[in-house]
Amino acid sequence: MIYSTATVPVNPQGETPLTRAQVWQGLVLKARDARLFLPPDLCTRCEVVEESATHIVREATIAGDDLREIISFEPERKVTFFQAAGPREGAIVNELFEGEAGALQLRFYCYTGLRGKKPFGPEEQAEQAQFDSDTGYKAALLSTLKRTQQLLAEGKL
């Protein structure tokens, strides 16, 4: 099994400040169409195939893997991606919260496994190392916030 977590401040000094509502809009956009937030050609397909007031189901191709995710929303608080089909099983969460000093934070955490692979085996260990690296999910959080700032500046939020 793979457990990874990372937390970043939403409004570090020197960056365009974002409100909770603006970050939330960015997270919802990312859930609906990952292509807007991922590097070019990493996500080649992203389609919402079902939706309700509390969740959507999306099918996507990311890094060559076909995925089906059930994505639940806790407004302005949490987006949870349940891995229904694809190489991973488990949940990936993006959560907005106020830290001890009251500053808005964005946290990623996941508890996943690789389908058909030995738990804690070499494939899962490699994925764990990648998630926890400087190019892993902390970088993804920072790029999500940067892209949300760009969308705000372009008037698309």
N, C-alpha and C positions, 0 to 999 in steps of 0.2 A: 504494500500500500504506500501511497505517496501523500504526505502532508506537507504543505508549504504555506507560508504566510508572508506578507509584506505590507507595510503601512507607509504612506507618504502624506505630508501636509498638503492640503488643497491649495493654500495660498502662501507659498514661500515668499520671502522678501524678494522684491524686484520683479515679480511676475504679476500679470494682470489678475486682479482678484476675481474670484467666482463665488456666487452665492450657492447655497445648498440646492435651490431650485434649478440653477443653471447646470450644475454638475449632474443633477438628476436627469435633466433633459439629455445631456450627453450620454449618460449610461443607458437610457432607454433607446436612443438612436443607435448606440453600439450594439445593443441586443437585437434590434430590428434589422440592422445591416452592418455587419462587421467590416465590410469592404471600406466604409468611410473612415475606419480607425486603424486598420492594419496596413503594413507596408504594401506597396503595389504588387499585385500578382500573388500575394500570400493567400488571400481569400478570393477564389474565382467564382463563387456562387454563394448567395445568401438570400433565402426566400422564407418569408413567414407563410406557413401553410395552414395555421389555425390560430385563432386568438379569442380571448375572453377578457373580462374585466380584470382578472387576476394573473393571467399568464398568456404566453404565446408559445407556439411550437415553430421552430425554424429548422430548415434543412440547409446545410452549407457544405462547401468544400473548402477546407482550410489546410494549407500545406500538403495538398494532395489527398487528404483524408475526407471521406464523406461522413458527415455528422448529422445526427438528429438530436436536437436539444429541446427540452421543455424548460422554458425560462419563466420563473415566477417573479412577481414584483411586489415589494412592500414599499409603497410610495415614499419617495425622498429618503429612504433608509437602506434598502437592500435589493439587489438583483441576484437571483440564484439560478445557475445554469446546471440543470440535471442532464447528465450524459446518457441519453436513451439509446443511441446507436453510434458506433464509431470505435476507434481504438481504445478509448477510455470509458470507464464507468465510475460513477460517483458524482460529486457536486463541486462546483466552482462558484465562489461567492464574491461579489463586490459590495462593500458596505460603507456607507457614509456615517460618521459619528463625530462627536466633539471629544477631543482629547482632554487630559486633566486640566490644561490651561484654558480650555474652552474653544480652542482653535479647531476648525473643521479638518477632518482627516478622511482619507480614502484608504480602505483596507481590502486586500485580496486575501482569500484563503481557500484552500481546496483540500479535499480528501478524496483521492481517486485511486484507481488501480488500472492496470492495462489488461484488457480482455485477452484471454488465452495465454497470458504470460505468468510465470511463477511469481507469487507474491514475494516482494523484497528481492527478487532476482536481479540479474545484471541490467535488464532493460528498464525496470522500475528504478533502480539505483541511478542509472544514467539520466532518466527523466527528472528524478528528484534533484540531482546536481544542477541540471539545466534550469529548473524552476527557481532554485535558490541562488543562482549566479547573478552577476551584475546585468546580464542581458535577459534575465528571466522576468518574472511577474512584476518586480519593482519597476523595471524599465517599461513594462506594459502600462502600469498605473500612471507613470509620468507622461507617457505618450498619449494616453487617454485624456489627461488633463490638458496637455498642450493642444491636442486636436479640438477639445471643447472650447478652449480660448480662441482658436482660429475660427471655428464656426460662429462663435459669438461676435467676433470682429467682422465677419462676413455677413452678419445679420441673418444667419440661418438657424439660430436658436430662439 
